Amino acid sequence: MLHLSPDRTRKILADAAFRELVSGRARLRWGLSILTLVMFFGFIALISTAKAALGASFAGSAMPLGFALALLMVAAIIAFTGFYVQRSNARFDELARSVNRELGR
């Protein structure tokens, strides 16, 4: 386990690149989490208010509309995960390397 002195910890916490890294990750993480929760609770609200509509067949197939919406929601969550990983690899990893170079890890 890495042990840091209080001075080194203060230096890291005061670094602009480190702050940008932490705030950028937090914004993206919270944004995607809130979007996922809105989708989930919206779907639950739709289930509680429009049961008959969700049970109707989707585009003339045997699949109910509710099932198609649930699959779409799962696909969206997988896409959000892919977006987060891509963004982390493209932007946040470079910021982390920059912080490590600047602070001499």
C-alpha positions in Angstrom: 0.0 0.0 0.0 1.2 3.5 -0.9 1.7 5.8 2.0 1.9 9.5 1.3 3.2 12.3 3.5 0.7 15.0 4.4 2.7 17.5 2.3 2.6 15.2 -0.7 -1.1 14.7 -0.2 -1.8 18.4 -0.1 0.3 18.9 -3.3 -1.7 16.3 -5.1 -5.0 17.7 -3.9 -4.0 21.2 -5.0 -2.9 20.1 -8.5 -5.2 21.5 -11.2 -4.9 18.4 -13.4 -5.8 16.2 -10.5 -8.9 18.3 -9.7 -9.9 18.3 -13.3 -9.6 14.5 -13.4 -11.6 14.0 -10.2 -14.4 16.5 -11.2 -14.6 15.2 -14.8 -15.0 11.6 -13.6 -17.6 12.6 -11.0 -19.6 14.6 -13.5 -19.7 11.8 -16.0 -20.4 9.1 -13.4 -23.2 11.1 -11.8 -24.7 12.2 -15.2 -24.9 8.6 -16.5 -26.2 7.3 -13.1 -29.0 9.9 -13.0 -29.9 9.2 -16.7 -30.1 5.4 -15.8 -32.2 6.1 -12.7 -34.6 8.3 -14.7 -35.0 5.6 -17.3 -35.6 2.9 -14.7 -38.1 4.9 -12.7 -39.8 6.2 -15.8 -40.2 2.6 -16.9 -41.6 1.6 -13.5 -44.0 4.6 -13.7 -45.1 3.5 -17.2 -45.7 0.0 -15.9 -47.9 1.3 -13.1 -49.9 3.6 -15.3 -50.2 2.0 -18.7 -50.3 -1.8 -18.2 -52.6 -2.4 -21.1 -50.5 -0.4 -23.5 -47.3 -2.2 -22.5 -49.1 -5.6 -23.0 -50.1 -4.7 -26.6 -48.1 -6.3 -29.4 -45.2 -4.3 -30.8 -45.2 -3.5 -34.5 -47.5 -6.5 -35.3 -45.2 -9.0 -33.8 -45.8 -11.4 -30.9 -43.5 -9.3 -28.6 -45.3 -7.0 -26.2 -44.3 -3.3 -26.2 -43.2 -3.5 -22.5 -40.7 -6.2 -23.4 -39.3 -4.2 -26.3 -38.9 -1.2 -24.1 -37.2 -3.3 -21.4 -34.7 -4.6 -24.0 -34.2 -1.1 -25.3 -33.4 0.1 -21.7 -30.9 -2.7 -21.2 -29.3 -1.8 -24.6 -29.1 1.9 -23.5 -27.4 0.9 -20.2 -24.9 -1.2 -22.1 -24.3 1.8 -24.4 -23.8 4.1 -21.4 -21.2 1.7 -20.0 -19.4 1.6 -23.4 -19.5 5.4 -23.5 -18.0 5.6 -20.0 -15.2 3.2 -20.8 -14.4 5.0 -24.1 -14.4 8.4 -22.4 -12.3 7.1 -19.5 -9.7 5.6 -21.9 -9.6 8.6 -24.2 -9.7 11.5 -21.7 -9.3 10.4 -18.1 -6.4 8.0 -18.6 -4.4 10.8 -20.3 -5.2 13.1 -17.4 -4.1 10.5 -14.9 -0.8 10.0 -16.7 -0.3 13.7 -16.8 -0.9 13.9 -13.0 1.5 11.1 -12.4 4.2 12.7 -14.6 3.8 16.1 -12.9 3.8 14.8 -9.4 6.6 12.3 -10.0 4.9 9.0 -9.2 
